[in-house]
Amino acid sequence: MDYVSALVPPVVMAVLFIAVIRVIVKTQGGANKAKEDAAVDAALAQAEATRQPSAPRTES
């Protein structure tokens, strides 16, 4: 019976890992892709707009 208790955690982790990968693959694209892309583009544009220009470096 020790072998069963030794195999349960890796099997459970493998099943959960496969489930996570399936969810990631299924949620790529689809109807919400344009909405998600627009949200990312807006966040990047806002980050670029608020970023301060850095002072130029002086090299000797």
C-alpha positions, 0 to 999 in steps of 0.5 A: 500500500505504500506504493499507492501513497507514493504515486498519488501526489505525482498523478494528481499533479500531472492531472492538474497540469494537463487541466491547466494546459487545456484551459490555456489552449482553449482560451487562446483566440475566440470571441474575446481575443479582440477585446483582450488585445485591445485591453493590452494595447491600451495598457501599453499605450498608457504605460508609454505615455506616462514613461518619463524620457531618460536623461541622455548619457554622457560618455567619456 
